[in-house]
Amino acid sequence: LKLAEEIMGMIGGDYSKFTFDQNRISADLSLELSRNIQLELGYVYWHQARNSGGFLDQHIFRTYLRHTLDFTKNKKKAEMPAF
């Protein structure tokens, strides 16, 4: 389980009155289906300031399927020697 929050702001330039830019809150659940395959399910709430005023709220659901390739034939041969 992963939880995260990001708060972003702007400083100076033409954006001096828009100091708050966006806030993203996310939660992800990672499931190991096998040794080389993981499934990750997640949700992101994205709250973003608009240049024209007001805010844009987005609810994003995401899915990742990750496959790890293993090119070693024998794990003993792939290990680094200890010094």
mmCIF file of the N, C-alpha and C atoms, coordinates in Angstrom:
data_MODEL
# 
_entry.id   MODEL 
# 
loop_
_atom_site.group_PDB 
_atom_site.id 
_atom_site.type_symbol 
_atom_site.label_atom_id 
_atom_site.label_alt_id 
_atom_site.label_comp_id 
_atom_site.label_asym_id 
_atom_site.label_entity_id 
_atom_site.label_seq_id 
_atom_site.pdbx_PDB_ins_code 
_atom_site.Cartn_x 
_atom_site.Cartn_y 
_atom_site.Cartn_z 
_atom_site.occupancy 
_atom_site.B_iso_or_equiv 
_atom_site.pdbx_formal_charge 
_atom_site.auth_seq_id 
_atom_site.auth_comp_id 
_atom_site.auth_asym_id 
_atom_site.auth_atom_id 
_atom_site.pdbx_PDB_model_num 
ATOM 1   N N  . LEU A 1 1  ? 0.850   -1.173  0.000   1.00 0.00 ? 1  LEU A N  1 
ATOM 2   C CA . LEU A 1 1  ? 0.000   0.000   0.000   1.00 0.00 ? 1  LEU A CA 1 
ATOM 3   C C  . LEU A 1 1  ? 0.895   1.235   0.000   1.00 0.00 ? 1  LEU A C  1 
ATOM 4   N N  . LYS A 1 2  ? 0.632   2.169   -0.902  1.00 0.00 ? 2  LYS A N  1 
ATOM 5   C CA . LYS A 1 2  ? 1.400   3.412   -0.981  1.00 0.00 ? 2  LYS A CA 1 
ATOM 6   C C  . LYS A 1 2  ? 0.440   4.589   -0.866  1.00 0.00 ? 2  LYS A C  1 
ATOM 7   N N  . LEU A 1 3  ? 0.778   5.547   -0.042  1.00 0.00 ? 3  LEU A N  1 
ATOM 8   C CA . LEU A 1 3  ? 0.016   6.784   0.096   1.00 0.00 ? 3  LEU A CA 1 
ATOM 9   C C  . LEU A 1 3  ? 0.957   7.950   -0.158  1.00 0.00 ? 3  LEU A C  1 
ATOM 10  N N  . ALA A 1 4  ? 0.482   8.974   -0.884  1.00 0.00 ? 4  ALA A N  1 
ATOM 11  C CA . ALA A 1 4  ? 1.334   10.122  -1.188  1.00 0.00 ? 4  ALA A CA 1 
ATOM 12  C C  . ALA A 1 4  ? 0.497   11.384  -1.298  1.00 0.00 ? 4  ALA A C  1 
ATOM 13  N N  . GLU A 1 5  ? 1.137   12.509  -0.999  1.00 0.00 ? 5  GLU A N  1 
ATOM 14  C CA . GLU A 1 5  ? 0.524   13.816  -1.209  1.00 0.00 ? 5  GLU A CA 1 
ATOM 15  C C  . GLU A 1 5  ? 1.585   14.762  -1.730  1.00 0.00 ? 5  GLU A C  1 
ATOM 16  N N  . GLU A 1 6  ? 1.247   15.503  -2.778  1.00 0.00 ? 6  GLU A N  1 
ATOM 17  C CA . GLU A 1 6  ? 2.149   16.476  -3.371  1.00 0.00 ? 6  GLU A CA 1 
ATOM 18  C C  . GLU A 1 6  ? 1.442   17.824  -3.392  1.00 0.00 ? 6  GLU A C  1 
ATOM 19  N N  . ILE A 1 7  ? 2.104   18.854  -2.888  1.00 0.00 ? 7  ILE A N  1 
ATOM 20  C CA . ILE A 1 7  ? 1.575   20.209  -2.957  1.00 0.00 ? 7  ILE A CA 1 
ATOM 21  C C  . ILE A 1 7  ? 2.581   21.034  -3.745  1.00 0.00 ? 7  ILE A C  1 
ATOM 22  N N  . MET A 1 8  ? 2.104   21.713  -4.800  1.00 0.00 ? 8  MET A N  1 
ATOM 23  C CA . MET A 1 8  ? 2.999   22.469  -5.672  1.00 0.00 ? 8  MET A CA 1 
ATOM 24  C C  . MET A 1 8  ? 2.589   23.924  -5.694  1.00 0.00 ? 8  MET A C  1 
ATOM 25  N N  . GLY A 1 9  ? 3.571   24.800  -5.751  1.00 0.00 ? 9  GLY A N  1 
ATOM 26  C CA . GLY A 1 9  ? 3.314   26.228  -5.792  1.00 0.00 ? 9  GLY A CA 1 
ATOM 27  C C  . GLY A 1 9  ? 4.236   26.913  -6.775  1.00 0.00 ? 9  GLY A C  1 
ATOM 28  N N  . MET A 1 10 ? 3.931   28.164  -7.069  1.00 0.00 ? 10 MET A N  1 
ATOM 29  C CA . MET A 1 10 ? 4.736   28.966  -7.993  1.00 0.00 ? 10 MET A CA 1 
ATOM 30  C C  . MET A 1 10 ? 5.215   30.215  -7.268  1.00 0.00 ? 10 MET A C  1 
ATOM 31  N N  . ILE A 1 11 ? 6.419   30.643  -7.587  1.00 0.00 ? 11 ILE A N  1 
ATOM 32  C CA . ILE A 1 11 ? 6.993   31.814  -6.944  1.00 0.00 ? 11 ILE A CA 1 
ATOM 33  C C  . ILE A 1 11 ? 7.480   32.779  -8.024  1.00 0.00 ? 11 ILE A C  1 
ATOM 34  N N  . GLY A 1 12 ? 7.111   34.064  -7.892  1.00 0.00 ? 12 GLY A N  1 
ATOM 35  C CA . GLY A 1 12 ? 7.623   35.114  -8.767  1.00 0.00 ? 12 GLY A CA 1 
ATOM 36  C C  . GLY A 1 12 ? 7.074   35.082  -10.177 1.00 0.00 ? 12 GLY A C  1 
ATOM 37  N N  . GLY A 1 13 ? 7.648   35.933  -11.024 1.00 0.00 ? 13 GLY A N  1 
ATOM 38  C CA . GLY A 1 13 ? 7.246   36.004  -12.424 1.00 0.00 ? 13 GLY A CA 1 
ATOM 39  C C  . GLY A 1 13 ? 5.816   36.497  -12.585 1.00 0.00 ? 13 GLY A C  1 
ATOM 40  N N  . ASP A 1 14 ? 5.178   36.091  -13.653 1.00 0.00 ? 14 ASP A N  1 
ATOM 41  C CA . ASP A 1 14 ? 3.793   36.483  -13.941 1.00 0.00 ? 14 ASP A CA 1 
ATOM 42  C C  . ASP A 1 14 ? 2.805   35.783  -13.026 1.00 0.00 ? 14 ASP A C  1 
ATOM 43  N N  . TYR A 1 15 ? 3.265   34.816  -12.259 1.00 0.00 ? 15 TYR A N  1 
ATOM 44  C CA . TYR A 1 15 ? 2.375   33.998  -11.440 1.00 0.00 ? 15 TYR A CA 1 
ATOM 45  C C  . TYR A 1 15 ? 2.366   34.438  -9.973  1.00 0.00 ? 15 TYR A C  1 
ATOM 46  N N  . SER A 1 16 ? 2.778   35.668  -9.686  1.00 0.00 ? 16 SER A N  1 
ATOM 47  C CA . SER A 1 16 ? 2.901   36.079  -8.283  1.00 0.00 ? 16 SER A CA 1 
ATOM 48  C C  . SER A 1 16 ? 1.579   36.006  -7.534  1.00 0.00 ? 16 SER A C  1 
ATOM 49  N N  . LYS A 1 17 ? 0.443   36.192  -8.227  1.00 0.00 ? 17 LYS A N  1 
ATOM 50  C CA . LYS A 1 17 ? -0.833  36.106  -7.518  1.00 0.00 ? 17 LYS A CA 1 
ATOM 51  C C  . LYS A 1 17 ? -1.367  34.678  -7.459  1.00 0.00 ? 17 LYS A C  1 
ATOM 52  N N  . PHE A 1 18 ? -0.779  33.747  -8.197  1.00 0.00 ? 18 PHE A N  1 
ATOM 53  C CA . PHE A 1 18 ? -1.194  32.348  -8.186  1.00 0.00 ? 18 PHE A CA 1 
ATOM 54  C C  . PHE A 1 18 ? -0.135  31.514  -7.460  1.00 0.00 ? 18 PHE A C  1 
ATOM 55  N N  . THR A 1 19 ? 0.024   31.684  -6.178  1.00 0.00 ? 19 THR A N  1 
ATOM 56  C CA . THR A 1 19 ? 1.081   30.960  -5.472  1.00 0.00 ? 19 THR A CA 1 
ATOM 57  C C  . THR A 1 19 ? 0.766   29.469  -5.360  1.00 0.00 ? 19 THR A C  1 
ATOM 58  N N  . PHE A 1 20 ? -0.513  29.095  -5.187  1.00 0.00 ? 20 PHE A N  1 
ATOM 59  C CA . PHE A 1 20 ? -0.887  27.681  -5.139  1.00 0.00 ? 20 PHE A CA 1 
ATOM 60  C C  . PHE A 1 20 ? -1.112  27.192  -6.558  1.00 0.00 ? 20 PHE A C  1 
ATOM 61  N N  . ASP A 1 21 ? -0.477  26.099  -6.934  1.00 0.00 ? 21 ASP A N  1 
ATOM 62  C CA . ASP A 1 21 ? -0.649  25.546  -8.271  1.00 0.00 ? 21 ASP A CA 1 
ATOM 63  C C  . ASP A 1 21 ? -1.537  24.316  -8.237  1.00 0.00 ? 21 ASP A C  1 
ATOM 64  N N  . GLN A 1 22 ? -1.124  23.285  -7.508  1.00 0.00 ? 22 GLN A N  1 
ATOM 65  C CA . GLN A 1 22 ? -1.903  22.048  -7.493  1.00 0.00 ? 22 GLN A CA 1 
ATOM 66  C C  . GLN A 1 22 ? -1.568  21.189  -6.283  1.00 0.00 ? 22 GLN A C  1 
ATOM 67  N N  . ASN A 1 23 ? -2.503  20.297  -5.988  1.00 0.00 ? 23 ASN A N  1 
ATOM 68  C CA . ASN A 1 23 ? -2.343  19.336  -4.903  1.00 0.00 ? 23 ASN A CA 1 
ATOM 69  C C  . ASN A 1 23 ? -2.794  17.985  -5.450  1.00 0.00 ? 23 ASN A C  1 
ATOM 70  N N  . ARG A 1 24 ? -1.958  16.983  -5.274  1.00 0.00 ? 24 ARG A N  1 
ATOM 71  C CA . ARG A 1 24 ? -2.305  15.624  -5.714  1.00 0.00 ? 24 ARG A CA 1 
ATOM 72  C C  . ARG A 1 24 ? -2.200  14.679  -4.531  1.00 0.00 ? 24 ARG A C  1 
ATOM 73  N N  . ILE A 1 25 ? -3.251  13.928  -4.298  1.00 0.00 ? 25 ILE A N  1 
ATOM 74  C CA . ILE A 1 25 ? -3.286  12.921  -3.252  1.00 0.00 ? 25 ILE A CA 1 
ATOM 75  C C  . ILE A 1 25 ? -3.509  11.583  -3.931  1.00 0.00 ? 25 ILE A C  1 
ATOM 76  N N  . SER A 1 26 ? -2.687  10.592  -3.602  1.00 0.00 ? 26 SER A N  1 
ATOM 77  C CA . SER A 1 26 ? -2.818  9.301   -4.279  1.00 0.00 ? 26 SER A CA 1 
ATOM 78  C C  . SER A 1 26 ? -2.727  8.143   -3.298  1.00 0.00 ? 26 SER A C  1 
ATOM 79  N N  . ALA A 1 27 ? -3.370  7.057   -3.689  1.00 0.00 ? 27 ALA A N  1 
ATOM 80  C CA . ALA A 1 27 ? -3.319  5.806   -2.933  1.00 0.00 ? 27 ALA A CA 1 
ATOM 81  C C  . ALA A 1 27 ? -3.185  4.676   -3.952  1.00 0.00 ? 27 ALA A C  1 
ATOM 82  N N  . ASP A 1 28 ? -2.216  3.791   -3.733  1.00 0.00 ? 28 ASP A N  1 
ATOM 83  C CA . ASP A 1 28 ? -1.962  2.678   -4.645  1.00 0.00 ? 28 ASP A CA 1 
ATOM 84  C C  . ASP A 1 28 ? -1.867  1.381   -3.854  1.00 0.00 ? 28 ASP A C  1 
ATOM 85  N N  . LEU A 1 29 ? -2.354  0.329   -4.441  1.00 0.00 ? 29 LEU A N  1 
ATOM 86  C CA . LEU A 1 29 ? -2.263  -1.003  -3.870  1.00 0.00 ? 29 LEU A CA 1 
ATOM 87  C C  . LEU A 1 29 ? -1.520  -1.879  -4.861  1.00 0.00 ? 29 LEU A C  1 
ATOM 88  N N  . SER A 1 30 ? -0.434  -2.495  -4.435  1.00 0.00 ? 30 SER A N  1 
ATOM 89  C CA . SER A 1 30 ? 0.383   -3.330  -5.300  1.00 0.00 ? 30 SER A CA 1 
ATOM 90  C C  . SER A 1 30 ? 0.182   -4.794  -4.920  1.00 0.00 ? 30 SER A C  1 
ATOM 91  N N  . LEU A 1 31 ? -0.115  -5.608  -5.912  1.00 0.00 ? 31 LEU A N  1 
ATOM 92  C CA . LEU A 1 31 ? -0.336  -7.037  -5.706  1.00 0.00 ? 31 LEU A CA 1 
ATOM 93  C C  . LEU A 1 31 ? 0.692   -7.821  -6.507  1.00 0.00 ? 31 LEU A C  1 
ATOM 94  N N  . GLU A 1 32 ? 1.356   -8.766  -5.877  1.00 0.00 ? 32 GLU A N  1 
ATOM 95  C CA . GLU A 1 32 ? 2.330   -9.597  -6.572  1.00 0.00 ? 32 GLU A CA 1 
ATOM 96  C C  . GLU A 1 32 ? 1.621   -10.857 -7.057  1.00 0.00 ? 32 GLU A C  1 
ATOM 97  N N  . LEU A 1 33 ? 1.424   -10.945 -8.368  1.00 0.00 ? 33 LEU A N  1 
ATOM 98  C CA . LEU A 1 33 ? 0.730   -12.085 -8.955  1.00 0.00 ? 33 LEU A CA 1 
ATOM 99  C C  . LEU A 1 33 ? 1.649   -13.288 -9.100  1.00 0.00 ? 33 LEU A C  1 
ATOM 100 N N  . SER A 1 34 ? 2.906   -13.036 -9.393  1.00 0.00 ? 34 SER A N  1 
ATOM 101 C CA . SER A 1 34 ? 3.934   -14.075 -9.454  1.00 0.00 ? 34 SER A CA 1 
ATOM 102 C C  . SER A 1 34 ? 5.267   -13.400 -9.156  1.00 0.00 ? 34 SER A C  1 
ATOM 103 N N  . ARG A 1 35 ? 6.353   -14.161 -9.234  1.00 0.00 ? 35 ARG A N  1 
ATOM 104 C CA . ARG A 1 35 ? 7.667   -13.600 -8.931  1.00 0.00 ? 35 ARG A CA 1 
ATOM 105 C C  . ARG A 1 35 ? 8.036   -12.455 -9.875  1.00 0.00 ? 35 ARG A C  1 
ATOM 106 N N  . ASN A 1 36 ? 7.557   -12.501 -11.106 1.00 0.00 ? 36 ASN A N  1 
ATOM 107 C CA . ASN A 1 36 ? 7.933   -11.509 -12.108 1.00 0.00 ? 36 ASN A CA 1 
ATOM 108 C C  . ASN A 1 36 ? 6.796   -10.583 -12.537 1.00 0.00 ? 36 ASN A C  1 
ATOM 109 N N  . ILE A 1 37 ? 5.607   -10.772 -12.014 1.00 0.00 ? 37 ILE A N  1 
ATOM 110 C CA . ILE A 1 37 ? 4.460   -9.962  -12.454 1.00 0.00 ? 37 ILE A CA 1 
ATOM 111 C C  . ILE A 1 37 ? 3.781   -9.317  -11.248 1.00 0.00 ? 37 ILE A C  1 
ATOM 112 N N  . GLN A 1 38 ? 3.635   -7.990  -11.314 1.00 0.00 ? 38 GLN A N  1 
ATOM 113 C CA . GLN A 1 38 ? 2.948   -7.244  -10.274 1.00 0.00 ? 38 GLN A CA 1 
ATOM 114 C C  . GLN A 1 38 ? 1.818   -6.425  -10.912 1.00 0.00 ? 38 GLN A C  1 
ATOM 115 N N  . LEU A 1 39 ? 0.723   -6.306  -10.186 1.00 0.00 ? 39 LEU A N  1 
ATOM 116 C CA . LEU A 1 39 ? -0.418  -5.505  -10.603 1.00 0.00 ? 39 LEU A CA 1 
ATOM 117 C C  . LEU A 1 39 ? -0.577  -4.384  -9.585  1.00 0.00 ? 39 LEU A C  1 
ATOM 118 N N  . GLU A 1 40 ? -0.677  -3.156  -10.082 1.00 0.00 ? 40 GLU A N  1 
ATOM 119 C CA . GLU A 1 40 ? -0.833  -2.015  -9.196  1.00 0.00 ? 40 GLU A CA 1 
ATOM 120 C C  . GLU A 1 40 ? -2.114  -1.276  -9.563  1.00 0.00 ? 40 GLU A C  1 
ATOM 121 N N  . LEU A 1 41 ? -2.967  -1.063  -8.581  1.00 0.00 ? 41 LEU A N  1 
ATOM 122 C CA . LEU A 1 41 ? -4.222  -0.345  -8.761  1.00 0.00 ? 41 LEU A CA 1 
ATOM 123 C C  . LEU A 1 41 ? -4.130  0.934   -7.956  1.00 0.00 ? 41 LEU A C  1 
ATOM 124 N N  . GLY A 1 42 ? -4.533  2.055   -8.562  1.00 0.00 ? 42 GLY A N  1 
ATOM 125 C CA . GLY A 1 42 ? -4.372  3.315   -7.850  1.00 0.00 ? 42 GLY A CA 1 
ATOM 126 C C  . GLY A 1 42 ? -5.462  4.319   -8.137  1.00 0.00 ? 42 GLY A C  1 
ATOM 127 N N  . TYR A 1 43 ? -5.511  5.319   -7.262  1.00 0.00 ? 43 TYR A N  1 
ATOM 128 C CA . TYR A 1 43 ? -6.453  6.428   -7.371  1.00 0.00 ? 43 TYR A CA 1 
ATOM 129 C C  . TYR A 1 43 ? -5.696  7.715   -7.076  1.00 0.00 ? 43 TYR A C  1 
ATOM 130 N N  . VAL A 1 44 ? -5.957  8.763   -7.877  1.00 0.00 ? 44 VAL A N  1 
ATOM 131 C CA . VAL A 1 44 ? -5.343  10.072  -7.669  1.00 0.00 ? 44 VAL A CA 1 
ATOM 132 C C  . VAL A 1 44 ? -6.451  11.127  -7.672  1.00 0.00 ? 44 VAL A C  1 
ATOM 133 N N  . TYR A 1 45 ? -6.439  11.966  -6.640  1.00 0.00 ? 45 TYR A N  1 
ATOM 134 C CA . TYR A 1 45 ? -7.309  13.139  -6.613  1.00 0.00 ? 45 TYR A CA 1 
ATOM 135 C C  . TYR A 1 45 ? -6.427  14.329  -6.930  1.00 0.00 ? 45 TYR A C  1 
ATOM 136 N N  . TRP A 1 46 ? -6.744  15.051  -8.017  1.00 0.00 ? 46 TRP A N  1 
ATOM 137 C CA . TRP A 1 46 ? -5.913  16.137  -8.511  1.00 0.00 ? 46 TRP A CA 1 
ATOM 138 C C  . TRP A 1 46 ? -6.716  17.431  -8.416  1.00 0.00 ? 46 TRP A C  1 
ATOM 139 N N  . HIS A 1 47 ? -6.252  18.367  -7.590  1.00 0.00 ? 47 HIS A N  1 
ATOM 140 C CA . HIS A 1 47 ? -6.894  19.661  -7.377  1.00 0.00 ? 47 HIS A CA 1 
ATOM 141 C C  . HIS A 1 47 ? -5.944  20.715  -7.918  1.00 0.00 ? 47 HIS A C  1 
ATOM 142 N N  . GLN A 1 48 ? -6.331  21.403  -9.001  1.00 0.00 ? 48 GLN A N  1 
ATOM 143 C CA . GLN A 1 48 ? -5.414  22.297  -9.701  1.00 0.00 ? 48 GLN A CA 1 
ATOM 144 C C  . GLN A 1 48 ? -6.053  23.664  -9.913  1.00 0.00 ? 48 GLN A C  1 
ATOM 145 N N  . ALA A 1 49 ? -5.263  24.730  -9.666  1.00 0.00 ? 49 ALA A N  1 
ATOM 146 C CA . ALA A 1 49 ? -5.729  26.097  -9.897  1.00 0.00 ? 49 ALA A CA 1 
ATOM 147 C C  . ALA A 1 49 ? -5.745  26.385  -11.396 1.00 0.00 ? 49 ALA A C  1 
ATOM 148 N N  . ARG A 1 50 ? -6.751  27.129  -11.830 1.00 0.00 ? 50 ARG A N  1 
ATOM 149 C CA . ARG A 1 50 ? -6.845  27.557  -13.234 1.00 0.00 ? 50 ARG A CA 1 
ATOM 150 C C  . ARG A 1 50 ? -6.373  28.999  -13.348 1.00 0.00 ? 50 ARG A C  1 
ATOM 151 N N  . ASN A 1 51 ? -5.757  29.331  -14.481 1.00 0.00 ? 51 ASN A N  1 
ATOM 152 C CA . ASN A 1 51 ? -5.314  30.712  -14.710 1.00 0.00 ? 51 ASN A CA 1 
ATOM 153 C C  . ASN A 1 51 ? -6.490  31.671  -14.756 1.00 0.00 ? 51 ASN A C  1 
ATOM 154 N N  . SER A 1 52 ? -7.626  31.194  -15.237 1.00 0.00 ? 52 SER A N  1 
ATOM 155 C CA . SER A 1 52 ? -8.818  32.035  -15.365 1.00 0.00 ? 52 SER A CA 1 
ATOM 156 C C  . SER A 1 52 ? -9.563  32.183  -14.038 1.00 0.00 ? 52 SER A C  1 
ATOM 157 N N  . GLY A 1 53 ? -9.079  31.521  -12.995 1.00 0.00 ? 53 GLY A N  1 
ATOM 158 C CA . GLY A 1 53 ? -9.735  31.553  -11.694 1.00 0.00 ? 53 GLY A CA 1 
ATOM 159 C C  . GLY A 1 53 ? -10.444 30.247  -11.432 1.00 0.00 ? 53 GLY A C  1 
ATOM 160 N N  . GLY A 1 54 ? -10.657 29.943  -10.200 1.00 0.00 ? 54 GLY A N  1 
ATOM 161 C CA . GLY A 1 54 ? -11.307 28.693  -9.840  1.00 0.00 ? 54 GLY A CA 1 
ATOM 162 C C  . GLY A 1 54 ? -10.337 27.530  -9.849  1.00 0.00 ? 54 GLY A C  1 
ATOM 163 N N  . PHE A 1 55 ? -10.904 26.350  -9.707  1.00 0.00 ? 55 PHE A N  1 
ATOM 164 C CA . PHE A 1 55 ? -10.084 25.152  -9.608  1.00 0.00 ? 55 PHE A CA 1 
ATOM 165 C C  . PHE A 1 55 ? -10.631 24.052  -10.499 1.00 0.00 ? 55 PHE A C  1 
ATOM 166 N N  . LEU A 1 56 ? -9.750  23.158  -10.900 1.00 0.00 ? 56 LEU A N  1 
ATOM 167 C CA . LEU A 1 56 ? -10.109 21.978  -11.672 1.00 0.00 ? 56 LEU A CA 1 
ATOM 168 C C  . LEU A 1 56 ? -9.865  20.772  -10.777 1.00 0.00 ? 56 LEU A C  1 
ATOM 169 N N  . ASP A 1 57 ? -10.899 19.967  -10.554 1.00 0.00 ? 57 ASP A N  1 
ATOM 170 C CA . ASP A 1 57 ? -10.783 18.752  -9.751  1.00 0.00 ? 57 ASP A CA 1 
ATOM 171 C C  . ASP A 1 57 ? -10.915 17.544  -10.661 1.00 0.00 ? 57 ASP A C  1 
ATOM 172 N N  . GLN A 1 58 ? -9.955  16.623  -10.548 1.00 0.00 ? 58 GLN A N  1 
ATOM 173 C CA . GLN A 1 58 ? -9.981  15.409  -11.369 1.00 0.00 ? 58 GLN A CA 1 
ATOM 174 C C  . GLN A 1 58 ? -9.838  14.187  -10.468 1.00 0.00 ? 58 GLN A C  1 
ATOM 175 N N  . HIS A 1 59 ? -10.579 13.155  -10.797 1.00 0.00 ? 59 HIS A N  1 
ATOM 176 C CA . HIS A 1 59 ? -10.488 11.869  -10.112 1.00 0.00 ? 59 HIS A CA 1 
ATOM 177 C C  . HIS A 1 59 ? -9.938  10.877  -11.132 1.00 0.00 ? 59 HIS A C  1 
ATOM 178 N N  . ILE A 1 60 ? -8.764  10.345  -10.869 1.00 0.00 ? 60 ILE A N  1 
ATOM 179 C CA . ILE A 1 60 ? -8.064  9.500   -11.838 1.00 0.00 ? 60 ILE A CA 1 
ATOM 180 C C  . ILE A 1 60 ? -7.871  8.115   -11.231 1.00 0.00 ? 60 ILE A C  1 
ATOM 181 N N  . PHE A 1 61 ? -8.318  7.110   -11.947 1.00 0.00 ? 61 PHE A N  1 
ATOM 182 C CA . PHE A 1 61 ? -8.077  5.715   -11.568 1.00 0.00 ? 61 PHE A CA 1 
ATOM 183 C C  . PHE A 1 61 ? -7.044  5.167   -12.533 1.00 0.00 ? 61 PHE A C  1 
ATOM 184 N N  . ARG A 1 62 ? -6.043  4.474   -12.011 1.00 0.00 ? 62 ARG A N  1 
ATOM 185 C CA . ARG A 1 62 ? -4.977  3.969   -12.879 1.00 0.00 ? 62 ARG A CA 1 
ATOM 186 C C  . ARG A 1 62 ? -4.652  2.522   -12.531 1.00 0.00 ? 62 ARG A C  1 
ATOM 187 N N  . THR A 1 63 ? -4.160  1.817   -13.549 1.00 0.00 ? 63 THR A N  1 
ATOM 188 C CA . THR A 1 63 ? -3.779  0.419   -13.410 1.00 0.00 ? 63 THR A CA 1 
ATOM 189 C C  . THR A 1 63 ? -2.429  0.223   -14.094 1.00 0.00 ? 63 THR A C  1 
ATOM 190 N N  . TYR A 1 64 ? -1.528  -0.431  -13.392 1.00 0.00 ? 64 TYR A N  1 
ATOM 191 C CA . TYR A 1 64 ? -0.220  -0.781  -13.951 1.00 0.00 ? 64 TYR A CA 1 
ATOM 192 C C  . TYR A 1 64 ? -0.060  -2.290  -13.902 1.00 0.00 ? 64 TYR A C  1 
ATOM 193 N N  . LEU A 1 65 ? 0.458   -2.829  -14.976 1.00 0.00 ? 65 LEU A N  1 
ATOM 194 C CA . LEU A 1 65 ? 0.859   -4.235  -14.996 1.00 0.00 ? 65 LEU A CA 1 
ATOM 195 C C  . LEU A 1 65 ? 2.353   -4.234  -15.270 1.00 0.00 ? 65 LEU A C  1 
ATOM 196 N N  . ARG A 1 66 ? 3.139   -4.694  -14.312 1.00 0.00 ? 66 ARG A N  1 
ATOM 197 C CA . ARG A 1 66 ? 4.595   -4.649  -14.416 1.00 0.00 ? 66 ARG A CA 1 
ATOM 198 C C  . ARG A 1 66 ? 5.139   -6.061  -14.538 1.00 0.00 ? 66 ARG A C  1 
ATOM 199 N N  . HIS A 1 67 ? 5.963   -6.263  -15.562 1.00 0.00 ? 67 HIS A N  1 
ATOM 200 C CA . HIS A 1 67 ? 6.617   -7.549  -15.762 1.00 0.00 ? 67 HIS A CA 1 
ATOM 201 C C  . HIS A 1 67 ? 8.115   -7.331  -15.689 1.00 0.00 ? 67 HIS A C  1 
ATOM 202 N N  . THR A 1 68 ? 8.785   -8.061  -14.817 1.00 0.00 ? 68 THR A N  1 
ATOM 203 C CA . THR A 1 68 ? 10.228  -7.962  -14.651 1.00 0.00 ? 68 THR A CA 1 
ATOM 204 C C  . THR A 1 68 ? 10.894  -9.088  -15.427 1.00 0.00 ? 68 THR A C  1 
ATOM 205 N N  . LEU A 1 69 ? 11.776  -8.709  -16.344 1.00 0.00 ? 69 LEU A N  1 
ATOM 206 C CA . LEU A 1 69 ? 12.500  -9.699  -17.133 1.00 0.00 ? 69 LEU A CA 1 
ATOM 207 C C  . LEU A 1 69 ? 13.749  -10.129 -16.389 1.00 0.00 ? 69 LEU A C  1 
ATOM 208 N N  . ASP A 1 70 ? 14.000  -11.420 -16.352 1.00 0.00 ? 70 ASP A N  1 
ATOM 209 C CA . ASP A 1 70 ? 15.168  -11.972 -15.676 1.00 0.00 ? 70 ASP A CA 1 
ATOM 210 C C  . ASP A 1 70 ? 16.028  -12.678 -16.721 1.00 0.00 ? 70 ASP A C  1 
ATOM 211 N N  . PHE A 1 71 ? 17.177  -12.089 -17.054 1.00 0.00 ? 71 PHE A N  1 
ATOM 212 C CA . PHE A 1 71 ? 18.041  -12.634 -18.095 1.00 0.00 ? 71 PHE A CA 1 
ATOM 213 C C  . PHE A 1 71 ? 19.114  -13.566 -17.550 1.00 0.00 ? 71 PHE A C  1 
ATOM 214 N N  . THR A 1 72 ? 19.175  -13.763 -16.262 1.00 0.00 ? 72 THR A N  1 
ATOM 215 C CA . THR A 1 72 ? 20.174  -14.658 -15.693 1.00 0.00 ? 72 THR A CA 1 
ATOM 216 C C  . THR A 1 72 ? 19.655  -16.093 -15.723 1.00 0.00 ? 72 THR A C  1 
ATOM 217 N N  . LYS A 1 73 ? 20.509  -17.007 -16.168 1.00 0.00 ? 73 LYS A N  1 
ATOM 218 C CA . LYS A 1 73 ? 20.109  -18.416 -16.225 1.00 0.00 ? 73 LYS A CA 1 
ATOM 219 C C  . LYS A 1 73 ? 20.264  -19.085 -14.870 1.00 0.00 ? 73 LYS A C  1 
ATOM 220 N N  . ASN A 1 74 ? 21.301  -18.698 -14.169 1.00 0.00 ? 74 ASN A N  1 
ATOM 221 C CA . ASN A 1 74 ? 21.562  -19.285 -12.867 1.00 0.00 ? 74 ASN A CA 1 
ATOM 222 C C  . ASN A 1 74 ? 21.863  -18.152 -11.890 1.00 0.00 ? 74 ASN A C  1 
ATOM 223 N N  . LYS A 1 75 ? 21.121  -18.054 -10.843 1.00 0.00 ? 75 LYS A N  1 
ATOM 224 C CA . LYS A 1 75 ? 21.297  -16.961 -9.870  1.00 0.00 ? 75 LYS A CA 1 
ATOM 225 C C  . LYS A 1 75 ? 22.685  -16.976 -9.245  1.00 0.00 ? 75 LYS A C  1 
ATOM 226 N N  . LYS A 1 76 ? 23.281  -18.149 -9.070  1.00 0.00 ? 76 LYS A N  1 
ATOM 227 C CA . LYS A 1 76 ? 24.623  -18.244 -8.467  1.00 0.00 ? 76 LYS A CA 1 
ATOM 228 C C  . LYS A 1 76 ? 25.665  -17.579 -9.343  1.00 0.00 ? 76 LYS A C  1 
ATOM 229 N N  . LYS A 1 77 ? 25.534  -17.699 -10.655 1.00 0.00 ? 77 LYS A N  1 
ATOM 230 C CA . LYS A 1 77 ? 26.500  -17.090 -11.572 1.00 0.00 ? 77 LYS A CA 1 
ATOM 231 C C  . LYS A 1 77 ? 26.345  -15.589 -11.622 1.00 0.00 ? 77 LYS A C  1 
ATOM 232 N N  . ALA A 1 78 ? 25.158  -15.069 -11.389 1.00 0.00 ? 78 ALA A N  1 
ATOM 233 C CA . ALA A 1 78 ? 24.905  -13.641 -11.504 1.00 0.00 ? 78 ALA A CA 1 
ATOM 234 C C  . ALA A 1 78 ? 25.346  -12.861 -10.289 1.00 0.00 ? 78 ALA A C  1 
ATOM 235 N N  . GLU A 1 79 ? 25.604  -13.511 -9.176  1.00 0.00 ? 79 GLU A N  1 
ATOM 236 C CA . GLU A 1 79 ? 25.996  -12.806 -7.962  1.00 0.00 ? 79 GLU A CA 1 
ATOM 237 C C  . GLU A 1 79 ? 27.404  -12.246 -8.093  1.00 0.00 ? 79 GLU A C  1 
ATOM 238 N N  . MET A 1 80 ? 27.598  -11.067 -7.509  1.00 0.00 ? 80 MET A N  1 
ATOM 239 C CA . MET A 1 80 ? 28.899  -10.436 -7.519  1.00 0.00 ? 80 MET A CA 1 
ATOM 240 C C  . MET A 1 80 ? 29.766  -11.056 -6.432  1.00 0.00 ? 80 MET A C  1 
ATOM 241 N N  . PRO A 1 81 ? 31.057  -11.237 -6.698  1.00 0.00 ? 81 PRO A N  1 
ATOM 242 C CA . PRO A 1 81 ? 31.925  -11.803 -5.646  1.00 0.00 ? 81 PRO A CA 1 
ATOM 243 C C  . PRO A 1 81 ? 32.106  -10.820 -4.509  1.00 0.00 ? 81 PRO A C  1 
ATOM 244 N N  . ALA A 1 82 ? 32.221  -11.340 -3.286  1.00 0.00 ? 82 ALA A N  1 
ATOM 245 C CA . ALA A 1 82 ? 32.442  -10.504 -2.102  1.00 0.00 ? 82 ALA A CA 1 
ATOM 246 C C  . ALA A 1 82 ? 33.920  -10.176 -1.971  1.00 0.00 ? 82 ALA A C  1 
ATOM 247 N N  . PHE A 1 83 ? 34.231  -8.957  -1.639  1.00 0.00 ? 83 PHE A N  1 
ATOM 248 C CA . PHE A 1 83 ? 35.632  -8.539  -1.482  1.00 0.00 ? 83 PHE A CA 1 
ATOM 249 C C  . PHE A 1 83 ? 35.963  -8.340  -0.047  1.00 0.00 ? 83 PHE A C  1 
# 
